[in-house]
Amino acid sequence: MRTVVDSYQNLLISLESLASTNPHLWQERADKNRDIFGEDAVILLTLREPLSYLKSVYQQTIHQGMVRPPHEFFCSSEEYKRLESLVAKSKLELYDIEKLDYNWLINLYRDRFKNVIVVTPKHLKSLKFIQNLYNLSNEDYTSLKLKADSAKIANKSYSSSAMRLTFIRERILKKFGVTTLALNNLHARDRELLLLNDQKGFIALKPELAQGLLTKFYNLVNWRWLMQNGLPRLIPYKPYKLPEDIKMPEELYLSCITVLEQEEKKLDDIIYTNAELLKGYL
């Protein structure tokens, strides 16, 4: 991978999994990114209001078939530590809500890279930092902004109605002894219960016939497409909201908000004084 990266003079890579949505993997990924891209790489961290981000992460797991109530997805650091050995490494089954620390994430990268720029939704929408970073002419910037503004939204989050229908579907499937989750392995919480009951050898949750029928059903009916594209044509889109009792520790939440405000102002000062972007971060 490093050889491929070194073969390009200018290479922009945008990939959420580079940093990971799981805070428990942030440090490991930061080390790996430094090894692959080198400390001279320019790192753009796009961050937003933390509860909005948590909602997005949760809904993405629903899109991927991990249909679980939010109270089973979000957990404390203590509970995550207890279940960590049972968590499937290939997917995000649990989210330690006490570990979402923007200040820590930013410092992980600033300790490893010379140029780290934090981009908030305001700057992501304006794209002025891109003009500054790549020294684009006003004409090129205007063209880029027009394309961005007219681009169709891909992978739109499920609406409140789509979330309700997805959970109704799941309850119906369970009556027939099937769940979407059966297409994956057991959830960490289920594996813990099985271990506590000395059922270590029990892996498959559902009968093979039922699972086979479910797989065929999903091949015929793309539920995700229906929820993201079909349903909004019938029912006006209303954003889903997490339950009010899903909260970060207040001190941690305020810390994240403060960091966002500071980084946004920092980038504002550089962009609107026409300073060279990277010099402002050195």
Backbone hydrogen bonds, N-H to C=O, Kabsch-Sander energy under -0.5 kcal/mol:
donor,donor_aa,acceptor,acceptor_aa,energy
5,V,1,M,-2.3
6,D,2,R,-2.5
7,S,3,T,-0.9
7,S,4,V,-0.7
8,Y,5,V,-1.5
13,I,11,L,-0.6
15,L,13,I,-0.6
18,L,15,L,-1.7
19,A,16,E,-1.2
20,S,16,E,-1.6
25,L,22,N,-2.4
26,W,23,P,-1.1
29,R,25,L,-2.5
30,A,26,W,-2.5
31,D,27,Q,-2.2
32,K,28,E,-2.0
33,N,29,R,-2.9
34,R,30,A,-1.9
35,D,31,D,-2.0
36,I,32,K,-2.1
37,F,33,N,-3.1
38,G,34,R,-2.0
41,A,38,G,-1.6
43,I,41,A,-0.6
43,I,115,N,-3.0
44,L,42,V,-0.5
45,L,43,I,-0.6
45,L,117,I,-2.8
46,T,44,L,-0.7
47,L,45,L,-0.7
47,L,119,V,-2.1
52,S,49,E,-0.5
53,Y,49,E,-2.0
54,L,50,P,-2.5
55,K,51,L,-2.1
56,S,52,S,-1.9
57,V,53,Y,-2.5
58,Y,54,L,-2.4
59,Q,55,K,-2.6
60,Q,56,S,-2.0
61,T,57,V,-1.4
62,I,58,Y,-1.5
63,H,59,Q,-2.4
64,Q,60,Q,-1.6
65,G,62,I,-1.7
66,M,61,T,-2.4
67,V,65,G,-1.7
68,R,66,M,-1.1
72,E,69,P,-1.9
73,F,69,P,-1.0
74,F,70,P,-2.7
75,C,95,Y,-2.5
80,Y,76,S,-2.4
81,K,77,S,-2.3
82,R,78,E,-1.6
83,L,79,E,-1.9
84,E,80,Y,-1.3
86,L,83,L,-2.0
87,V,83,L,-0.7
87,V,84,E,-1.0
91,K,88,A,-1.0
93,E,91,K,-1.1
95,Y,73,F,-2.8
97,I,75,C,-2.1
97,I,95,Y,-1.2
98,E,75,C,-0.5
99,K,96,D,-1.8
101,D,99,K,-1.5
102,Y,100,L,-0.5
105,L,101,D,-2.1
106,I,102,Y,-2.7
107,N,103,N,-2.1
108,L,104,W,-2.1
109,Y,105,L,-1.4
110,R,106,I,-2.5
111,D,107,N,-1.9
112,R,109,Y,-0.9
113,F,109,Y,-2.4
114,K,39,E,-2.8
115,N,41,A,-0.7
116,V,114,K,-0.5
117,I,43,I,-3.4
119,V,45,L,-3.2
119,V,117,I,-0.6
120,T,118,V,-0.5
123,H,120,T,-0.5
124,L,120,T,-2.3
125,K,121,P,-2.1
126,S,122,K,-1.6
127,L,123,H,-2.6
130,I,127,L,-0.7
131,Q,127,L,-1.4
132,N,128,K,-2.1
133,L,129,F,-2.8
134,Y,130,I,-2.5
135,N,131,Q,-0.5
136,L,131,Q,-1.9
141,Y,137,S,-2.6
142,T,138,N,-2.4
143,S,139,E,-2.0
144,L,140,D,-2.4
145,K,141,Y,-2.8
146,L,142,T,-2.2
147,K,143,S,-2.0
148,A,144,L,-2.2
149,D,145,K,-2.6
150,S,146,L,-1.7
151,A,147,K,-0.8
151,A,148,A,-0.6
160,S,238,K,-3.4
163,M,159,S,-2.3
164,R,160,S,-2.0
165,L,161,S,-2.6
166,T,162,A,-2.2
167,F,163,M,-2.0
168,I,164,R,-2.1
169,R,165,L,-2.8
170,E,166,T,-1.9
171,R,167,F,-2.0
172,I,168,I,-2.2
173,L,169,R,-2.5
174,K,170,E,-2.0
175,K,171,R,-1.1
176,F,172,I,-0.7
176,F,173,L,-1.2
177,G,174,K,-1.8
178,V,173,L,-2.4
182,A,179,T,-1.6
183,L,180,T,-2.2
184,N,181,L,-2.0
191,R,187,H,-2.5
192,E,188,A,-2.2
193,L,189,R,-1.8
194,L,190,D,-2.3
195,L,191,R,-2.2
196,L,192,E,-2.4
197,N,193,L,-1.4
198,D,195,L,-1.6
199,Q,194,L,-3.4
202,F,199,Q,-1.6
203,I,201,G,-0.8
211,Q,207,P,-2.4
212,G,208,E,-2.6
213,L,209,L,-2.3
214,L,210,A,-2.2
215,T,211,Q,-2.3
216,K,212,G,-2.1
217,F,213,L,-2.3
218,Y,214,L,-2.2
219,N,215,T,-1.6
220,L,216,K,-1.6
221,V,217,F,-2.9
222,N,220,L,-0.6
223,W,221,V,-1.4
226,L,222,N,-2.2
227,M,223,W,-2.6
228,Q,224,R,-2.3
229,N,225,W,-2.7
230,G,225,W,-1.1
231,L,226,L,-3.2
233,R,230,G,-1.2
234,L,231,L,-2.1
235,I,231,L,-2.8
240,Y,158,Y,-0.6
246,I,243,P,-2.0
247,K,245,D,-1.1
253,Y,249,P,-2.5
254,L,250,E,-2.7
255,S,251,E,-1.8
256,C,252,L,-2.1
257,I,253,Y,-2.2
258,T,254,L,-2.5
259,V,255,S,-2.3
260,L,256,C,-2.2
261,E,257,I,-2.3
262,Q,258,T,-2.4
263,E,259,V,-2.7
264,E,260,L,-2.3
265,K,261,E,-2.2
266,K,262,Q,-2.1
267,L,263,E,-2.1
268,D,264,E,-2.3
269,D,265,K,-2.7
270,I,266,K,-1.4
271,I,267,L,-2.7
272,Y,268,D,-2.8
273,T,270,I,-0.5
274,N,271,I,-1.2
275,A,270,I,-2.1
280,G,276,E,-1.5
281,Y,277,L,-0.5
281,Y,278,L,-1.4
282,L,278,L,-0.7
282,L,279,K,-0.7
